[in-house]
Amino acid sequence: MSEQLFKVTIDNITIEVPPGTTILNAARKIGGDVAPPAMCYYSKLEGSGGKCRTCLVEVSKGSEKDPRPMPKLVASCRTTVMDGMEVKNITSERVVDARAGVVEFLLLNHPLDCPICDQAGECHLQDLSYEHGKEATRYEFQRRTFQKHDLGPYIQLHMTRCILCYRCVFTADQLTKKREHGVLDRGDHSEIATLIEKSLDNDFIGNIIDVCPVGALTDKTFRFKNRVWFLKPMDAHRDCPTCSGKVTLWNRGDEVYRVTARKDEWGEVEEWICNTCRFEKKKTSDWVIEGPRLINRHSVISQGHYAGSVGTVIPTETFKAVNDGRQPRLLMDIHDISEVNQTGTSLSAIERPAHSTDFNSKKA
């Protein structure tokens, strides 16, 4: 006997889904702008969702048996569908106005770190603010600030940027099977505290970087070394005894600047990867390159046109081709004058954030 399916209509598009499906997941089956944004919900994390309120939708018809509309907007990540339910997302003025208010609330204490934040270019909060936010802020008070924390040798926590989505807490909790971390204090004093350091000896703890939707958790081996839109994401794999070994390499030329887990079109990790693959395998020879990673989300990364062999090899010299076969004349070697961009310095090989002393040719 086949399972009964519920019919649900979202933004005038009808779809059939199994009972127990949330409105958000039903909308994701339709895809496109019909799917509400989500900053805290993560399909692979048990208990996630219901905190950021960015996925609010209007239920204009409860079901066939009870067609009354729900009086308030509901969180689509926590509300299951009913047979005959009708939902409005982008077609509802109430939802559009409420979502703009939620974005404004999330940005109240968030610093303008985009020019220096490593998450810039792939930040979900950036996307959310551009698509659903407003041009200006009404907030006139001092924003909350926190000290930076080193969570082990590879991860740094910028609590000032955190939006308290709890994703990292759920990830660390469900991967380590220990409750040694979490959010301390209440209200505007809430923070992901240093108690989380006790869980950072797990082989999979680096995945909290991938689940963070903002730049609160950053990879110390990648910080300040490059911008993501200058890098070329490539699918690669290796025989790893700990995890699947299926990753995304972020290359520039033949250098591997960082390794991340593969993500789907909703920005969620497809398979967890171990710390060895993420932090220690930074050579192209360590991996089997499969091909360019397709960036489905509308991102500045996808504007790089990296398909083909671009990103896996150093670009070939084209000067001879456009100058009648003549070699260029070297008027001045900038490396003899400047103390930056030294030819002997490989940024990807530095196991920490790059610093000016790394380019000082006069250092002892």
C-alpha positions in Angstrom: 0.0 0.0 0.0 1.5 3.3 -1.1 2.0 6.1 1.4 -0.6 8.8 1.4 0.7 12.1 0.1 -0.4 15.6 1.1 -1.1 18.3 -1.4 0.3 21.7 -0.4 0.3 24.9 -2.4 3.1 27.4 -2.0 3.0 30.6 -3.9 0.4 29.2 -6.2 2.5 26.1 -7.0 1.1 22.8 -5.8 3.3 19.8 -4.8 2.7 16.5 -3.1 4.8 15.5 -0.2 4.7 12.8 2.5 3.1 13.5 5.9 5.5 15.1 8.4 7.3 17.2 5.8 7.9 20.7 6.9 6.8 23.7 4.8 10.4 24.7 4.3 11.4 21.3 2.8 8.3 21.2 0.7 9.2 24.6 -0.7 12.8 23.4 -1.4 11.3 20.6 -3.5 9.8 23.4 -5.7 13.1 25.4 -5.5 13.9 28.9 -6.6 12.6 31.9 -4.8 9.7 29.8 -3.4 12.0 28.3 -0.8 12.3 30.6 2.2 15.8 31.5 3.4 17.1 29.8 6.5 20.0 30.8 8.8 19.6 28.3 11.6 17.9 25.3 10.1 20.2 22.5 8.9 18.6 19.3 7.6 21.5 17.1 8.9 21.4 18.5 12.4 18.7 17.1 14.8 17.0 19.9 16.7 18.1 22.8 14.5 15.7 25.5 13.3 13.2 27.8 14.9 15.7 30.4 16.1 16.5 32.9 13.4 12.9 33.4 12.2 14.0 34.2 8.6 11.9 31.4 7.2 8.6 32.9 8.3 5.6 32.3 6.0 1.9 33.0 5.9 -0.5 30.0 6.0 -3.6 31.4 4.2 -5.4 28.0 4.4 -4.8 25.4 7.1 -6.1 22.3 5.4 -9.0 20.9 3.5 -10.7 19.8 6.8 -10.0 23.1 8.5 -9.5 25.9 5.9 -9.1 28.7 8.4 -5.9 30.7 8.0 -3.3 30.7 10.7 -3.5 34.1 12.5 0.2 34.6 12.8 3.2 34.0 10.6 4.8 30.6 11.3 8.4 29.3 11.0 8.4 27.1 8.0 11.3 25.0 9.3 9.2 23.8 12.3 5.7 23.7 10.8 4.6 20.5 9.1 2.2 20.5 6.1 -1.4 19.4 6.1 -3.4 18.1 3.2 -4.8 21.1 1.2 -2.6 23.7 3.0 -2.0 26.9 1.1 1.1 28.9 1.9 2.3 32.4 0.9 6.0 33.2 0.9 7.2 35.9 -1.6 3.6 36.6 -2.6 2.7 37.8 0.9 3.3 41.5 1.8 3.2 40.5 5.5 6.1 38.0 5.0 8.2 40.4 3.0 7.8 43.1 5.7 8.4 40.7 8.6 11.5 39.2 6.9 13.0 42.7 6.4 12.5 43.3 10.1 14.2 40.0 11.0 17.2 40.9 8.9 17.4 44.3 10.6 17.3 42.6 13.9 20.1 40.1 12.9 22.2 43.1 11.8 21.8 45.1 15.0 25.0 43.9 16.6 26.7 42.5 13.5 29.9 44.5 12.7 30.7 45.7 9.2 33.6 43.3 8.8 32.8 42.4 5.2 36.0 44.1 3.8 38.2 42.0 6.1 36.0 38.9 6.8 37.0 35.6 5.2 33.4 34.7 4.8 32.8 37.6 2.4 31.6 36.3 -1.0 30.0 33.2 0.5 28.2 34.6 3.6 24.6 33.7 3.9 23.9 36.8 6.0 25.3 38.9 3.1 22.9 37.2 0.7 20.0 37.6 3.2 20.6 41.3 3.7 20.9 42.1 0.0 17.8 40.1 -0.9 15.5 40.8 2.0 17.0 43.6 4.0 16.8 47.4 3.9 19.3 50.0 2.7 19.8 51.7 6.1 19.8 50.9 9.8 18.0 52.7 12.6 20.3 51.4 15.3 22.2 54.2 17.1 23.7 52.4 20.1 27.0 50.8 20.6 27.2 47.2 19.3 28.2 44.4 21.5 31.7 43.2 21.3 33.6 40.1 22.4 37.2 39.0 22.5 38.4 36.6 19.9 39.0 33.0 21.0 41.3 30.4 19.6 39.3 27.2 19.6 42.2 24.8 19.2 45.0 25.1 16.6 42.9 25.4 13.5 39.7 27.4 14.4 39.2 31.0 15.6 35.9 32.3 17.1 34.8 35.8 16.4 31.8 36.0 18.7 31.1 39.6 17.7 29.9 38.3 14.3 27.9 35.4 15.7 24.1 35.5 15.2 23.5 32.6 17.7 22.1 30.2 15.1 23.3 27.3 17.3 24.5 25.3 14.3 28.0 24.9 15.6 26.7 23.8 19.0 24.5 21.1 17.4 27.3 20.0 15.1 29.9 19.6 17.9 27.3 17.9 20.2 26.2 15.4 17.6 29.6 14.6 16.3 31.4 14.3 19.6 28.5 12.7 21.6 29.4 14.9 24.5 27.6 17.8 26.1 30.6 20.0 27.0 29.7 23.1 25.1 26.9 25.5 24.3 25.6 29.0 24.7 26.2 30.8 28.0 24.2 33.6 29.5 21.0 35.1 28.3 19.6 38.0 26.2 22.2 40.3 24.7 24.9 38.6 26.8 24.5 35.2 25.1 27.6 33.8 23.5 29.2 30.7 22.3 31.7 30.4 25.2 35.1 28.8 25.5 33.6 25.7 27.0 33.3 24.6 23.4 37.1 24.2 23.4 36.7 20.9 25.3 35.1 19.3 22.2 37.7 20.4 19.7 39.8 17.2 20.0 37.3 15.4 17.8 38.5 14.4 14.3 35.4 16.0 12.7 35.3 19.3 14.7 36.4 21.3 11.7 32.9 20.9 10.2 31.7 23.6 12.6 33.4 26.1 10.2 31.3 24.8 7.2 28.0 25.0 9.0 28.5 28.6 10.3 26.4 30.9 8.1 28.6 34.0 8.9 32.2 34.6 9.6 32.1 33.8 13.3 34.1 30.5 12.9 37.1 30.8 10.6 39.8 28.5 9.4 43.1 29.8 10.8 45.1 28.1 8.1 43.2 30.2 5.5 42.6 33.5 7.2 43.8 36.6 5.3 45.4 34.6 2.5 43.0 35.1 -0.4 39.4 36.0 -1.4 37.1 33.2 -2.4 36.2 34.9 -5.7 39.9 34.7 -6.7 39.9 30.9 -6.0 38.7 28.1 -8.2 36.6 25.4 -6.4 37.3 21.9 -7.7 35.8 18.6 -6.6 38.4 16.2 -5.5 38.8 13.0 -3.4 41.4 10.8 -1.7 41.4 7.5 0.0 40.8 8.5 3.6 40.4 5.9 6.4 38.4 8.4 8.6 35.9 10.0 6.2 34.6 9.7 2.7 37.5 11.9 1.4 35.2 13.8 -1.0 35.9 17.5 -0.7 36.1 20.8 -2.5 39.6 22.2 -3.1 39.9 26.0 -3.4 42.9 26.5 -5.8 44.7 29.4 -7.2 47.1 28.1 -9.9 48.5 24.9 -8.5 48.3 26.0 -4.9 45.5 24.6 -2.6 44.6 27.4 -0.3 41.8 25.6 1.7 39.8 22.4 1.7 36.1 22.4 2.6 33.3 19.9 2.6 31.0 19.7 -0.5 27.8 21.7 -0.1 24.5 21.4 -1.9 22.4 24.2 -3.4 21.1 25.2 0.0 24.6 25.7 1.4 24.4 22.5 3.5 27.3 20.0 3.8 26.7 16.8 1.8 29.2 14.7 3.8 31.2 15.5 6.9 35.0 15.4 6.4 37.8 14.9 8.9 40.4 17.3 10.2 43.2 15.5 8.3 41.6 16.1 4.9 40.6 19.7 5.8 43.7 21.1 7.5 46.6 18.9 6.6 46.2 17.9 2.9 47.1 21.2 1.2 49.0 19.8 -1.9 47.4 19.1 -5.3 49.4 15.8 -5.3 47.4 14.7 -2.2 44.1 14.6 -4.2 42.5 13.2 -7.3 40.9 16.1 -9.1 37.5 15.4 -10.5 36.6 18.7 -12.1 35.2 22.2 -11.4 32.6 22.5 -8.6 29.3 23.9 -9.8 28.3 26.8 -7.5 24.5 26.8 -7.7 23.9 29.6 -5.4 24.0 33.1 -7.0 27.4 33.9 -5.8 30.3 36.1 -6.9 32.3 32.9 -7.0 30.4 31.7 -10.0 31.4 34.8 -11.9 35.0 33.5 -12.1 34.2 31.2 -15.1 36.5 28.6 -13.8 35.1 25.7 -15.8 37.6 23.5 -17.7 41.2 23.3 -16.7 41.3 26.8 -15.1 42.3 26.5 -11.5 44.2 23.3 -11.8 47.3 24.5 -13.6 49.2 27.8 -13.8 47.9 29.9 -16.7 50.1 29.7 -19.8 52.0 32.8 -20.9 50.1 34.6 -23.7 52.5 37.5 -24.3 54.3 35.8 -27.2 51.1 34.9 -28.9 50.0 38.6 -29.1 53.5 40.1 -29.6 54.7 38.3 -32.8 56.5 35.6 -30.8 58.8 38.0 -29.0 59.7 37.5 -25.4 58.8 40.3 -22.9 61.7 42.5 -21.8 62.3 42.6 -18.0 62.8 46.3 -17.1 62.7 45.8 -13.3 62.4 42.8 -11.0 59.9 43.9 -8.5 61.0 41.2 -6.1 64.4 43.0 -5.7 62.6 46.1 -4.6 59.5 45.0 -2.8 59.3 42.9 0.3 55.9 41.4 -0.6 55.1 38.6 -3.1 58.4 37.0 -2.6 58.8 34.1 -5.1 60.0 31.8 -2.3 56.9 32.3 -0.2 53.9 30.0 -0.6 50.9 31.3 1.2 49.0 28.0 1.0 51.9 26.3 2.9 51.7 28.6 5.9 49.8 26.8 8.6 48.4 30.0 10.1 47.2 33.5 9.0 49.6 35.3 6.7 51.6 38.1 8.3 53.9 40.9 7.0 56.9 39.1 8.5 56.3 36.2 6.1 57.4 38.5 3.3 60.3 40.2 4.9 63.4 39.3 3.0 65.7 40.8 5.6 64.5 38.6 8.5 67.0 36.5 10.2 
